[in-house]
Amino acid sequence: MTTSSRLPDRVDPRRLAATQARLEGHWPLADLPRLASSLYWLRDSAVTADARLVLDFGEDEQRRVVMDGQLSATVPLVCQRCLASVAWPIHVTVRLTMVRDDEAAAEVPRDREPLVLDDDSLAVGALVDDELILALPLAAHCNNNDCSRSEPAPREGGKRPDNPFAGLADWKRGN
């Protein structure tokens, strides 16, 4: 089973694993509510961006449902240096084992992440949302050559301007 458009909201991982199915498609970033709240969207433009997904389902030696996948997207973030928009590429590899409870999660091999399913279905959008959020940088920034951040102009004699908090240090010594 291969899909090349938008993936379904929920899938049955056990059924997909039985047929060793591959799901391939995209997911609009605007439909990922938690991720979308962290992105830099221009209000007047129709920014449309998608995450690309390839998800392969199967079973391991213990007949547990496993999923190997690749997620990629270019997300608009705010540069923390100059506050301009920066296109940040994200590439995520996922290796998940579907389990029913925490006891089964403890038995998952270290090279895989356990995913506890509440019912027999997997919410694809929630998975994409979680994985892309985990891959976001703590502080996005432009490449050094592209960033338009301006440094304070040096004073006469090549010195930088005084620290604006230097006055507080003088005040503290006076009290």
NORKAVEN-V83797 format. One record per pair of residues at least 6 apart in sequence whose ideal C-beta (glycine too) atoms are under 6 Angstrom apart, sorted by the first residue. I is the first residue (numbers start at 1). J is the second residue. Records with the same first field share a line. If there is no record, write none. Layout:
I = J + J
This chain:
1 = 21
2 = 22 + 24
3 = 23 + 25
4 = 24 + 25
5 = 25
6 = 25
7 = 23 + 25 + 124
10 = 121 + 123
11 = 122
12 = 121
13 = 57 + 65 + 98 + 122
14 = 65
16 = 57
17 = 57 + 58 + 59 + 65
20 = 58
21 = 57
22 = 56
23 = 55
24 = 54
25 = 53
26 = 50 + 52
27 = 51 + 128
28 = 50
29 = 49
30 = 36
32 = 129
34 = 129
35 = 129 + 132 + 133
39 = 75 + 76
40 = 76 + 77 + 78 + 85
41 = 47
51 = 71 + 73 + 128
52 = 72
53 = 71
54 = 69 + 70
55 = 67 + 69
56 = 68
57 = 67
58 = 66
60 = 66
64 = 97
65 = 98
66 = 97
67 = 96
68 = 95
69 = 94
70 = 93
71 = 92 + 131
72 = 91
73 = 90
74 = 87 + 89
75 = 88
76 = 85
77 = 86 + 88 + 140
79 = 86 + 141 + 142
80 = 139 + 141
81 = 141 + 147 + 149
82 = 147 + 148 + 149
86 = 140 + 142
88 = 140
90 = 135
92 = 131 + 135
94 = 131
95 = 112
96 = 113 + 115
97 = 108 + 112 + 114
98 = 115 + 117
99 = 105 + 114 + 116
105 = 114 + 116
108 = 114
152 = 160 + 161
154 = 160
